[in-house]
Amino acid sequence: MSKVVIPGQMVLVVGAAGMLGSALVPLLLKDGYEVVAPSISELDITDLQATRVLVRGVAPSAIVNCAAYTAVDKAEDERTKAELINSEGAANIARTAQEAGAKFIHISTDFVFDGKKNTPYEEDDEASPLGVYGSSKLAGEQRVQAFGGDFFIVRTSWLYGQGNENFVTKIAERAKSLKELQVVFDQVGTPTYTLDLAEAIVNLMQRDLESGIYHFSNEGLASWYDFAVAIVDGLKRRDVVLSVETIKPVLSSAFKRLATRPPYSVMDKTKYKDSLGLTIRNWNEALSFYLDDIVRNGRLK
């Protein structure tokens, strides 16, 4: 039986200004935690000494690392920068979390897999990234594991939510101005709503579980084409005026990109669900909740 930690403890959230951090910080505050959320200018995670000084000053009971270099294509030309943030930065936080006796939650990605499977990836499946982004995130995972301590590595996929431009808002914007959209259908994964991922992070943080890797995304699977169709249909049902008439499924090769994406990156969440005794909502249900929010609150351009 997992043990729930009493709220009121200090949590350090690194990368709080990003899309996931924007969902996580309010949730932590609502649950009664004290939160320290330094900006990039206040904390350079690639500087071990600066990270150590901040962590010692905060003395957190838990640290959540949402910071990452996520520009998948640019990473092919900026390997050093991607590796510095995603590997060295992760290692610095892991090291200082262990020194402080803090629980450490590190966010990783489905891009550590090559997508050659046709069944959902489990946590112990072999990682074989196709590009610099995935390899830099895998290196970060390995360095976090090497430090040991009380840690969770949470792999997730296809994030969207408040705080940043994302696939949902991009499709909505284009659907307002274009009559035809072209969206790839040969990449299959699972969209993940940041609010659901944030709740999963808090659930893991509050329980005394075995350290290691946990997969989390919403349930189900979709191609990017399926996701786009669901977004447009959902907006139309909410009476959003759109110009789009056709969504055309195309091969990935139709778009020239520097980085190769895994064709299949659906992840198995059995470990998370069984360890916490929880269910996860389907991506369609989560998307509907998000669309209700952004339409009702006028968050579409």
C-alpha positions as CSV (number, residue, x, y, z in Angstrom):
1,M,0.0,0.0,0.0
2,S,1.4,3.4,-1.0
3,K,1.7,6.1,1.6
4,V,0.4,9.6,1.1
5,V,2.7,12.4,2.2
6,I,1.1,15.2,4.3
7,P,0.9,18.4,2.3
8,G,2.6,21.6,3.5
9,Q,6.1,20.7,2.4
10,M,8.3,22.7,0.1
11,V,8.5,21.8,-3.5
12,L,11.0,23.2,-6.0
13,V,9.7,23.3,-9.5
14,V,12.4,23.8,-12.2
15,G,11.1,25.0,-15.6
16,A,7.9,26.3,-14.0
17,A,7.3,28.8,-16.8
18,G,6.8,26.1,-19.4
19,M,3.6,24.4,-20.4
20,L,3.8,21.6,-17.8
21,G,5.1,23.9,-15.0
22,S,2.2,26.2,-15.7
23,A,-0.2,23.4,-14.8
24,L,1.8,21.9,-12.0
25,V,2.5,25.0,-9.8
26,P,-1.2,26.0,-9.3
27,L,-2.0,22.3,-8.5
28,L,0.7,22.1,-5.9
29,L,-0.5,25.4,-4.3
30,K,-4.1,24.2,-4.3
31,D,-3.0,21.0,-2.5
32,G,-1.3,23.1,0.2
33,Y,2.3,22.8,-0.8
34,E,4.8,25.7,-0.6
35,V,6.4,26.2,-4.0
36,V,9.6,27.8,-5.2
37,A,9.6,28.3,-9.0
38,P,12.8,30.0,-10.1
39,S,13.0,31.6,-13.6
40,I,15.7,30.7,-16.1
41,S,17.5,33.9,-15.0
42,E,17.4,32.8,-11.4
43,L,18.6,29.3,-11.9
44,D,20.9,27.9,-14.6
45,I,20.6,24.1,-14.2
46,T,23.8,23.6,-16.3
47,D,25.8,25.3,-13.5
48,L,26.2,22.7,-10.7
49,Q,27.4,25.2,-8.1
50,A,24.5,27.6,-8.7
51,T,22.0,24.7,-8.6
52,R,23.6,23.4,-5.3
53,V,23.4,26.9,-3.7
54,L,19.7,27.3,-4.6
55,V,18.7,23.8,-3.5
56,R,20.5,24.2,-0.2
57,G,18.8,27.6,0.3
58,V,15.3,26.2,-0.5
59,A,15.7,22.9,1.4
60,P,12.8,21.3,-0.6
61,S,11.2,18.0,0.3
62,A,10.8,17.4,-3.4
63,I,12.1,18.7,-6.7
64,V,10.3,18.4,-10.0
65,N,12.4,19.0,-13.2
66,C,10.1,20.3,-16.0
67,A,13.0,22.1,-17.7
68,A,14.2,20.7,-21.0
69,Y,15.5,21.5,-24.5
70,T,12.5,20.4,-26.6
71,A,13.2,21.8,-30.1
72,V,13.3,18.4,-31.8
73,D,14.6,19.6,-35.2
74,K,16.9,22.4,-33.9
75,A,18.5,19.8,-31.6
76,E,20.1,18.2,-34.7
77,D,22.1,21.4,-35.2
78,E,22.4,22.2,-31.5
79,R,23.6,18.9,-30.0
80,T,25.8,20.6,-27.5
81,K,23.1,22.8,-26.1
82,A,20.5,20.0,-26.1
83,E,22.9,17.6,-24.2
84,L,23.9,20.4,-21.8
85,I,20.3,21.0,-20.7
86,N,18.8,17.6,-21.0
87,S,21.7,15.5,-19.7
88,E,24.1,17.7,-17.7
89,G,21.2,19.9,-16.3
90,A,19.3,16.8,-15.3
91,A,22.4,15.3,-13.6
92,N,23.0,18.5,-11.7
93,I,19.5,18.6,-10.3
94,A,19.6,14.8,-9.5
95,R,22.9,15.2,-7.6
96,T,21.7,18.2,-5.6
97,A,18.3,16.5,-4.8
98,Q,20.2,13.5,-3.5
99,E,22.5,15.7,-1.4
100,A,19.4,17.5,0.0
101,G,17.5,14.2,0.7
102,A,14.7,15.4,-1.6
103,K,12.5,13.3,-3.7
104,F,13.3,14.0,-7.4
105,I,10.8,13.8,-10.3
106,H,12.3,14.1,-13.7
107,I,10.2,14.4,-16.9
108,S,11.4,12.5,-20.0
109,T,9.9,11.5,-23.3
110,D,8.6,8.8,-25.6
111,F,11.3,9.9,-28.0
112,V,13.8,7.6,-26.2
113,F,12.2,4.8,-28.3
114,D,12.7,4.2,-32.1
115,G,9.0,3.4,-32.7
116,K,9.7,0.0,-34.3
117,K,7.3,-1.9,-31.9
118,N,3.6,-2.2,-32.7
119,T,2.5,-2.7,-29.1
120,P,2.7,-0.2,-26.3
121,Y,6.2,0.4,-24.9
122,E,6.8,-0.7,-21.3
123,E,9.3,0.9,-19.0
124,D,12.0,-1.8,-19.4
125,D,11.8,-2.0,-23.2
126,E,15.1,-1.1,-24.8
127,A,15.5,2.6,-25.6
128,S,16.9,3.4,-29.0
129,P,16.4,7.1,-29.8
130,L,16.4,8.3,-33.5
131,G,17.6,11.8,-33.0
132,V,19.6,14.2,-30.8
133,Y,16.6,15.2,-28.7
134,G,15.7,11.6,-27.8
135,S,19.4,10.7,-27.2
136,S,19.9,13.7,-24.9
137,K,16.8,12.9,-22.9
138,L,17.9,9.3,-22.6
139,A,21.3,10.4,-21.4
140,G,19.6,12.5,-18.8
141,E,17.6,9.5,-17.6
142,Q,20.7,7.4,-17.3
143,R,22.5,10.0,-15.3
144,V,19.5,10.5,-12.9
145,Q,19.4,6.7,-12.4
146,A,23.2,6.6,-11.7
147,F,22.8,9.1,-8.8
148,G,20.1,6.9,-7.3
149,G,18.3,8.2,-4.3
150,D,14.5,8.7,-4.2
151,F,13.6,9.5,-7.8
152,F,10.9,9.0,-10.4
153,I,11.5,9.4,-14.1
154,V,8.2,10.1,-15.8
155,R,8.1,9.5,-19.6
156,T,5.3,11.3,-21.4
157,S,4.2,12.2,-24.9
158,W,2.6,14.8,-27.2
159,L,1.9,17.4,-24.5
160,Y,-0.6,20.2,-24.9
161,G,-2.1,22.6,-22.3
162,Q,-2.2,26.1,-21.0
163,G,0.8,28.5,-21.1
164,N,2.4,27.8,-24.4
165,E,1.5,27.4,-28.1
166,N,0.9,23.7,-28.7
167,F,-0.5,21.3,-31.4
168,V,-4.1,22.1,-30.4
169,T,-3.8,25.8,-30.7
170,K,-1.7,25.6,-33.9
171,I,-4.4,23.4,-35.5
172,A,-7.1,25.8,-34.3
173,E,-5.3,28.8,-35.7
174,R,-4.7,27.2,-39.1
175,A,-8.3,25.9,-39.2
176,K,-9.5,29.5,-38.9
177,S,-7.5,30.7,-41.9
178,L,-7.0,27.8,-44.2
179,K,-9.4,25.7,-46.3
180,E,-7.2,22.6,-46.2
181,L,-4.8,21.2,-43.6
182,Q,-2.2,18.5,-44.2
183,V,-1.4,16.4,-41.2
184,V,0.8,13.3,-41.0
185,F,-1.0,9.9,-40.3
186,D,2.1,7.6,-40.1
187,Q,3.1,8.7,-36.6
188,V,1.1,7.2,-33.9
189,G,1.2,8.0,-30.2
190,T,-0.9,9.4,-27.4
191,P,-1.8,13.1,-26.8
192,T,-1.3,14.1,-23.1
193,Y,-3.1,17.0,-21.4
194,T,-0.6,18.8,-19.1
195,L,-3.2,19.0,-16.3
196,D,-3.5,15.2,-16.2
197,L,0.3,14.8,-16.2
198,A,0.6,17.4,-13.4
199,E,-1.9,15.4,-11.3
200,A,0.1,12.2,-12.0
201,I,3.3,14.0,-10.8
202,V,1.7,15.0,-7.6
203,N,0.3,11.5,-7.1
204,L,3.8,10.0,-7.5
205,M,5.3,12.7,-5.3
206,Q,2.8,12.0,-2.5
207,R,3.4,8.2,-2.3
208,D,6.2,6.0,-1.1
209,L,6.9,3.9,-4.2
210,E,9.9,2.2,-5.6
211,S,12.2,4.5,-7.5
212,G,12.4,4.1,-11.2
213,I,10.8,4.9,-14.5
214,Y,7.0,5.3,-14.9
215,H,5.1,6.0,-18.1
216,F,2.3,8.4,-18.2
217,S,0.1,9.8,-21.0
218,N,-3.6,9.8,-21.5
219,E,-5.2,6.5,-22.5
220,G,-5.7,5.4,-26.1
221,L,-3.8,6.1,-29.3
222,A,-4.0,8.4,-32.3
223,S,-2.1,9.6,-35.3
224,W,-1.4,13.3,-35.6
225,Y,-4.1,13.2,-38.3
226,D,-6.6,11.7,-35.8
227,F,-5.7,14.3,-33.3
228,A,-6.2,17.1,-35.7
229,V,-9.6,15.8,-36.8
230,A,-10.7,15.5,-33.2
231,I,-9.6,19.1,-32.5
232,V,-11.4,20.5,-35.5
233,D,-14.6,18.5,-34.9
234,G,-14.5,19.6,-31.2
235,L,-14.2,23.3,-32.1
236,K,-17.1,23.0,-34.6
237,R,-19.3,21.4,-32.0
238,R,-18.5,24.4,-29.8
239,D,-19.6,26.8,-32.6
240,V,-16.1,28.1,-33.3
241,V,-16.1,29.6,-36.8
242,L,-13.5,27.8,-39.0
243,S,-12.5,28.1,-42.6
244,V,-11.1,24.6,-43.0
245,E,-13.0,22.3,-45.2
246,T,-10.6,19.4,-45.6
247,I,-8.0,17.7,-43.4
248,K,-5.8,15.6,-45.6
249,P,-3.7,12.7,-44.2
250,V,-0.2,12.7,-45.6
251,L,3.1,10.8,-45.0
252,S,5.8,12.2,-42.8
253,S,8.0,12.5,-45.9
254,A,5.7,15.3,-47.1
255,F,7.4,17.6,-44.6
256,K,11.1,18.2,-44.7
257,R,12.4,17.9,-41.1
258,L,15.9,17.5,-39.7
259,A,14.9,14.9,-37.1
260,T,13.3,11.6,-37.6
261,R,10.2,10.9,-35.4
262,P,9.3,7.5,-34.0
263,P,6.4,6.1,-36.1
264,Y,4.9,4.4,-33.0
265,S,5.4,5.7,-29.5
266,V,2.4,4.6,-27.5
267,M,3.4,3.8,-23.9
268,D,2.0,1.2,-21.5
269,K,0.8,2.8,-18.2
270,T,0.1,-0.4,-16.3
271,K,2.9,0.2,-13.8
272,Y,1.6,3.7,-12.9
273,K,-2.0,2.5,-12.7
274,D,-1.3,-0.6,-10.6
275,S,1.2,1.1,-8.3
276,L,-1.3,3.9,-7.4
277,G,-4.6,2.1,-7.9
278,L,-5.7,4.8,-10.3
279,T,-7.3,5.0,-13.8
280,I,-6.3,7.4,-16.5
281,R,-8.8,9.2,-18.8
282,N,-8.8,8.7,-22.6
283,W,-7.1,11.4,-24.7
284,N,-10.5,12.3,-26.3
285,E,-12.0,13.0,-22.9
286,A,-9.0,15.1,-21.9
287,L,-9.1,17.0,-25.2
288,S,-12.8,17.8,-24.7
289,F,-12.1,19.2,-21.3
290,Y,-9.3,21.4,-22.7
291,L,-11.4,22.7,-25.6
292,D,-14.2,23.6,-23.2
293,D,-11.7,25.6,-21.2
294,I,-10.0,27.5,-24.0
295,V,-13.3,28.3,-25.9
296,R,-15.2,29.3,-22.7
297,N,-12.4,31.5,-21.6
298,G,-11.6,33.0,-24.9
299,R,-8.1,31.6,-25.1
300,L,-8.1,31.0,-28.9
301,K,-6.7,33.7,-31.1
